[in-house]
Structure formats: structure tokens, C-alpha cells
Amino acid sequence: MNILLISPPTTIEERYSARITKKAGYLPPIGLLQIAAVLEEKNHGVKVLDLAVSDNPLEEFKGLLRGFAPEIVCFSISSLNASKAFMLARIADEAKNPLIVFGGPHCMVFQQKILQEHGCIDVVVVGDGEYAMLEITEAARNKKSLRSIKGIYFRDNKGNIVKTPKRMLIKALDELPFPAYHLLDLNKYLPLPHHYKRLPAINVVTSRGCPWGKCTFCFESIHSGHFRRMSPKRAVDLVKMLTDAYGIKEISFWDDIFTMPQAWVHEFCELVKREKIDITWSCYSKVDTVNLELLKVMASAGCWNIFYGLESGNQDLLDRIKKGTTLEQARNAIKWSKQAGIETRGAFMLALPGENSEKANKTIDFARGLDLDYVQFSYTTPYFGTMLHKQCSNEGMLEHDFSKYSTFEPVYLPNGYESRKELEKIFKKAYKMTYLRPKYLYKKFIDIRSFDDVKRLYQGLKILFYFIK
């Protein structure tokens, strides 16, 4: 069967509220590429359409409906792009009447609501989608009922919504084929300016779920299930495939916490060095999961940048969101990273429940004192289904239009702020005080080693001035 897998259009402006170069900020939809690989193994015809990097999304979508004639159209959606996906689903239904399947983070919460409000949608997948999509495809090809397929909601012939039993998580990630990167033009993708050192660059995920899994703000920790990870050897084989087949020079590991467990990271790094793979890489981490020894090993295997979720400079707020870290652990992680020769990025959330302007200023001062290479401030975004959403619903003013949930536009105002204007002023102040310091700017200019460095600095400044204007 012909299956069309779609990542709906989402612009950089919608995701980051910043206007930068047309290409920067996009990376391939790994989840869809993984589903595509499983379907291709069974000889199905598969195309992946990433409308985020399309110059004319609507026409490209309609063209594939005509030319490829898919029997199944599948959308992976977030709250931010759900409305666009619903519109495209209606177009597909009117044009070709394929079986229309929805999955992705938004579907983890609104399964029945999606089917109730959108008659053109036939199936909603909840949880790991690879084998669910394969079973849906086989059932459609053989004209069999969907009732035996676990982990889905669907509309039966009488229009009734049917919920099937929960699907078991995929535990043996090594058994999955590598993502079908060949189905996309990788030249269309480019990370944000300060997120890469070499090109071409690509994103990779070696695990599912979060080994900590307690943060109140995290959607993934609740809905992705127990932590699972491919073996270090399988991860290195994937890296080697990307360097050999696509000439990839840099990888951004998108695991929630790459540095857990430490034994896994040690083995991974030793294998990268043993295989003599020419790769630089970055990852996400939690400050209580690293030490100087581990960081030195990571640096020796090509790690040049770590993105730490720091969240706040107030210990009481960290405790409220169940981060499980201390300010001292944050200071140590940044210090050790620098000693190991690894650049650091830090993410902070403004407008957490219980925050006011005084506590926000404490977070700004804490961020400045860490001397991070890059700092990202974002507005607290309490996604529906998280513990934080319940908390914010009872403390302060909360926007209920999920299409506005980008983390760079305020959707929640804690009781400690008098107005949205006061919060926006704090947000701009955070970026100004962090990035417009003479010492910081001087360091960035003397670190320039190539024209690519100049371009990255220019693009980064464009983002900055958009935020503070």
C-alpha cells in the first residue's frame, strides 16, 4: 500500500517567535522516519512529507495526493500545528478519501476529542507508533477490522468511537530499523545558529522516555512511558551509517537526558573513539547526572556542547517543579563542562508558579553568574496533561488556546505578576542583561575563526534583537 506520512507546517515564527534565516531551525521528523523504516521493511510504498521545510506546503501536499495516490495518510501532530493538520486532513478526505490516521503528542491527550470533532479522521494512535501503523496498514490492505490493534482509537462503521486495549511499549529499540533518512532531502535542514559547529548536521534519538521522569512541566516524561534505550553499539552503528551514507559531520542527540546512565555514555564514547568516527556532537543533560570524569570522556569522543535544563535560579521553584537538582549542582556541572572543554547552553523558564519579578531577577542574576556560552529564556508553557497545567490552572491566568503554546509567547501569568506587560518586560530584560554585556560580546567576537562563525553570530543577533525589540 502507499502511505503518506506528514509533519504539518510549523514556521520558525510560530515555534520561537523569532524571524531568522529561512532555513535555520529545522531538523528532520525522526518519529515519522522511524515509522517509515518499519513500513518499508514490509515493502509498502512510503513517502514522508515535512511541510515545515516546504516553500509551498498546500500545493506540495495536493500534488502528492494526486501523484502518489496514498491509501493511508498519517499526520504526526503537536498542539502547535494541530489546526493545520485538521485542515489538511479535510482536503485529503475530500480529494481521495484515504484512511486518515493521527498520532503524535497532541493525540496522547485529546484522542476522543479529535475523533468527535473531525469526522474525516478515522484512527488516532496513542503511544509508540511504529508497529501500530504497520498493523493498521496490514488491516487496511486485507480489509480487516481494526479492533484487534492495540493502542488506538477509531471510528467503526456505525460512527461509534472504539478504544482498544493499551499497547505495550517497544522495549528492544535495537530491533527497530534505522530511521529512513533517505526519504527526505537532508539539504533542507539546518539547526539554529548556535546549535551546530560543523555541517551537514542531523538529529538522532537513542532512547525513549526519561530516566528521571518527575518534572511537573514535562509532557514526554508522563506520556512516553518507561525509559528505554538502544545499546551503545547500536547507537554507534547509527552514527557510523550517517557519516558514511550521508557525509554527516555533526549530530545533535535529542534524548531527554543523554548522560544517563553514565556507564552507557562511557561505552558509547569508547566505541566512537575505537571506530575513529569523524563526528562532533551535542546533547541534552541534567546537572546532577554529570561529573568531570564523564565530561572529559565525552569531550574526547567529539562532544562540544551540552544543553542543560536549569529552569530557575530559585531553589524553592526548582523543588516545586520536582526538578530534583540544586543550584550548587548547576554551578558544578557548568564549571566541570568548561574544564572539559565543552561549551554550555542553559535553559531557564520565566513565570513559573510562585514566581514574581524579584524571583525572576534572581534567575537572571544566576544565569549571568554561571557564565554560560548561550542562555535560553522561555515562558513557562504548561502543556495540557502535565502536573504543571493543573497547578497553573489554579494559580494565575492561563491561556486555553493550545495553538499559542510556543514557549516564546506568554500563555500563563502567575499571581506574582501584576500584568502580562510586566512579565514581557522581564523577559526582554533577561536577554538584554545576558547577551548585551561587553564581556560577553567581546568573547564572541574574538572566538570567530571562520566565515561560518560570522554567519552564526549574525543569525544569533537577529534572534536576540527580535526578542528585545
N, C-alpha and C positions, 0 to 999 in steps of 0.2 A: 504494500500500500504506500501511497505518497502521503507523507506527514510534513506539515509546515510548522516549525517551532518559532515562536515570535517573542522578542523582547520589545515591548511597546516603546514609543518615542518618549524620551525624557531629556529635556535640554539641560545644559550646564546651569543656565539661569534658574531653572526650577530646583535643581539639586543643591546648588551652592549660592544662589542669589548673587552671582558674580559673572560679569561678562569678560571672558578671556578669549584666547585664540580659539578658532572654530573647532579644532581637533582635540585640544588638550582636555584631559579629564575623563576620557572614555577608555574602558578596558572590556574585553570580551565577556559575554554572559556565560560563565563557567557551568552553571547548573544546566542550561539548555544544551551546551556542548556535551555534557556527560550523558544526558538523556539521548541525544542524537547518536552517540557512540554505541549505546546499548541497542538502539533500533537498527543501526547499520549492521551490527553483528548478525542480525536475523534477516538481512537482505531486504530491508524496507528502504524505499526511496525517501531520503530526508533532506530538507533544506532548513537552514537556520537564518532567520531574518532579524537582524539587530537594527531596529528603526531609529535608535538613538544616534547612529552614525550615518543615517541616510540623508541625502540632500533633499529628497522629495519623498517623505515616508508614505503618504497616501497613495501616490502613483506607483511606487515600487511594490507596495502591498497588493494593490489591484492587479498589477502586471503579473505577479506570481500566482494570484488566484486564477488568472486566465491561462498563463503559460504552463505552470506546474500542475494545476488542477488537483490540489490536495484533497484527499478524502477525509483527513483529520487536520484540524487547525488547533494548535495548542498555544496558549499565552501564559507566560510567567509574569505575575504582576506584584507590584508593591502598592501601598496606599497612594503613593505619589502619582503613579501612572495608570491607576485602575480605570479612571473615567475614559481615558483614551483607548484603553483595551476594550472596554464595553462598546465604544463606538465602532471600532474595527470589527468586533465580533458581529455586530448587526450588519455591517457591509458584507462580510463573508457569508452570513446566513442568507441574505437576500440574493447574493450573486450565485453561489454554488451549493448552498445548503449542506456543507460538510458537517461531520461530527465536531463540535466545538468543546474543547477542554480547557479549563483554567487551573492553574496551580501557582505556587509562589507564596511569599509571606502574607499577603493580604488575605489569601484563602485560608490560612491557618485559623483565622478568627471569624471571618464572615461567610462561611461555607453556605449555609442555608439562605442567608440574605441575598447572596449573589444569584442563586437559582430562582428565588422567589421574585426578584426584581428584573431579571433579564431572561426572558423566555427563549432567546436564541442560544443560550449556553446550556449544553447537555450534561456535562460532567465537571465536578470540582475534585481535584486531587489534594489530599491532606497528607503531609509528611514527605518522605523520600519518594521522588517521582519516577526513578528510572524503570523499575520493574512494574510499577502501576501503569505507566504509559505503554510499556510493552504488552501487558495483558489486555489493556483497553484496545490496543491496535489489533491484537490477535482475535479478540472477541468481535470487533467490528468487521474484520475480514471474513470471519466464519459465521457472521450474523447470529452470534450467540448473546445471551443475556449478560449484563454487567454485574448481576447480583453476587456472583462468586468472587468478584475482585475486591480485595480488602483495601481499606484506606481511601474510599471515595464517597462522594455524594452524587447522585444522578437523578434524572427525571425519567420515570418509567413511561410506558405507552399511554397511561391514563393521566399523565401530568402530575402524578404524585412524586414527592421528593423522597428518595430512598437513601438511607445511611447504611453503609456496610461496616462490618467489624474493623477495628483498628489494625493497621498493617504493622508488622514488626519492622524495626529499623534495620537498615543494611549495616551489619557489623563488620563483615570482611571486605573492607574497601579495596584491598589488593585484588579482589576478584573482578572489580569493575574495569572495563577497558579505559585507556587514556581518553580524555575529552577530545572530541572531534574538531580540533583547531582548524583542520583543513577545509572546513565548511565556511569559514569566514576569511575575508581579506584582512589580514593582520596589519597591513599598512595603514588602515584607517584608525588605528588605535594609538593613543599617546597618553601617558599618565600626566597628572598635574605637574607644574614646573619643578617643584622641589621634591617630587616623589621618585625621581629617577636620576641615575648618573650616566648610564650608557643606553644606547638604542641599537637594535629594537628591544623593547621591554614587554613583558607579558605578566599576567597574574596567574597564580597557582594556589589551589587549596589542597592541603594534605590531610585534613581532618574534618569532622562534623561534630556539632555540639561544642560546648565549652567545658573545659576541665574544672573551672570554678563554678559557674552556673548559678550564682546567687545575686548578682547585681539587679536591683529593682528596675532599672531602666532598660535592661537588655531584652529585646524580643527574641533573639536567637537562643538565648540560654533557656528560655521557657519552652519554645516550640521545636527546637532542633533535636531534642532528646539527649540521651546519654552521650558522653564523649567517645568518639571512635576515631581511629587514625590508621592510615596506611603504614606499612613498615618503612623504616628508613631506607632500605634497599629499593623498595617500590618508588618512593619519593625521588630518590637519586636517579633511578631509571627514567622517570618522567622528565626530570631536569635535563638529563642527557639527550633524550629524544627531542626536546625543544631546541637545544643548542645545535644538534646535528641536522635535524629536518628543517628548521626554520631560521637558523642563524641567530637565535635569541642570545642576547648578551646580558640581560638583566631580568630578574624575577622579583615580583612583589608577592610574598606569601600572605594570603588573606585569611589564614587561620585566626580564630578569635584570640588565642594565646599560643603563639608558635613555640614558646620556650618551656612548655610543659608537655610531658615530663622531661627533666633535664637529661636523663640517660638516652632518650630518643634523639635529642638535639646533638649530643656528643657523637653518637653513632652516625647520624646524618652527616655531620661536618667531616668526620674522619673519612667517610665514603666519598664525599665530594673531593677531598684532597687526594685520596688514593686514585680516583679516576682522572685526576688532573683536568677537571672541567673548568673551562674559562667562563666563569659566571660571577657577577656581582648580584647581591640580593638584599632585600629589606623585609621586615616583618613587623607584626604587632606583638606587644608583650604587656605583661602586668608586672609592676615593680617588685613584687615580693617573690617572683619566680626566677630572678637572675642573681648571679654573683660575678665577681671579677674573673674567676677562672672560666666560667661558661662563656662570658662575653669575649674573652681573648680567643677561645676556641672558635667561636662564631666568626670573629673578625678574620682569623686565619683561613677560614673557608669561604670568604668573599662577602660576609655581611658588612654593609657600610652604614646602614641606617635602621633605627628601631623607633617605632611609633608606640609610645606609652600612653595608655589611658589614665590620666592623672585626675581628671574630673574637678577637683576643688582644692583650694588652699586652706580649707576649714575641716578639721578632724571630725567635728560633730556632724557635718554634712556628709562626709565620706561614710561615717557609720550609719547614717540614716538610709543611704542607698545601698548598704551592705557590700561596699567595695572590698572590704577585707584587707585594706592596706593602710599604712600610716604615712604621715608626711616625711618622717625620717627615712622610711624605705624608699620613698620617691627621690629624696636627695641622694641617697646612696646609689640607686640604680643609674641616675644621670651621671653621677661622679664616676662610677665604675665604667660606664659606657664610654665616656670621654677618655679614660685611662686606657681602654682597649682600642681606641682609635675609631670608635663608631659614632656617627652623627646621631643626634636625638631629635625626635619630634614629640611634642606633648599635646594632648587634647584636654581641654577644660570645658565644662558646662556651666554657663551662667543661668541664673534663675531656677536653681534647684529649690524644692520646697524647703522653707525655713530660711532662705537667703534674703538679704536686704542689701542696700548699697554698701554698707560698711563691710559685710562679709564678701561681697563681690570685689571690693577694693583689696581685701586681704588675699583673695585668689589671684588678682592681677599682680600684686607685690610678690606673691610666692612664685608665680610663673617667671617673673623677671629675675628673681634671685637664683633660680635654677640654672640660668644661662643656657637654655635650650637653643639648639640651632634653628628650630622652627616651632612656632606655637600656633595651635588652632583653638580659637574660642568659638563655641557654638551655643545656641539657645537650647535649653532643656526641651526635649521633644518626647512627651510621654505617650508612646505608641499604645493603641488600644490592646488590651490583653495583658499588659505588663502590670506589675505591682505599683510601679510609679504612676501609671494612668489613674488607678484607683485613688492613690494618695492625692494627686493633683486635682482630681475631681472634687475633693473635699476641702482643699486648701488653695484658695485663689481662683482666678478666672482662667478657664480652659476653652480653647477653640475646638469645635467638634467637627469641622470640615477637614477630613484627613488628607485631602488633596493639597493642603497648605503645609503639611508636615515635612519640611525640608531641613530642619536644624539650623538654618541660617535666616529664618524669619521667626519672630516670637509668636508662639501659639499658646504659651502659658505665662501667666503673670502671678507670681507668688504674693501672698498677703503683705510681705515686707516692702513691696514697691507701691508707690502712690499711683503710678501710671505707666503705660507702655512707653511713653516718651522718656521717662526716667531710665527704664531698662535699656532702651536703644542707645541712650547717651552713654551708659556704662559700657555697652558692647563696643561702641566706637572708641571709647577711651582705652579699652583693653588693647585693641590693635595699635592705636597710636603710641601708647606708652611702651609697648613691647617692641615694635618694629622701627619706630622713628627715633630711636636713641642713636646718637652719633657713634657710640662704641659699636653698636650692632651693625649699622650701615657701613662703617669703616671696615669691619671684619669681612663683610660680604664682598666688598669691592676688592680687597687685597687677596681674597680667595679665588678670584677669577683666573682661570687657566686656559680657557678656550672660548671660541665664539658661542658654543652651545651654552656655556656658563652665562654669557651675556644675555642670551635669549631667555634662559630660565629666570634670571634676575628680573628682566624686563617684564615677563609674564607675571611673575610673582608680585611685582609692584603694581601692575594693573589690577590684580585681585585686591590688594591692600587698599588702593585708593577708591575702589568701588565700595568696599566695606565702610570706609571712614568718611565718605563724602556727605 
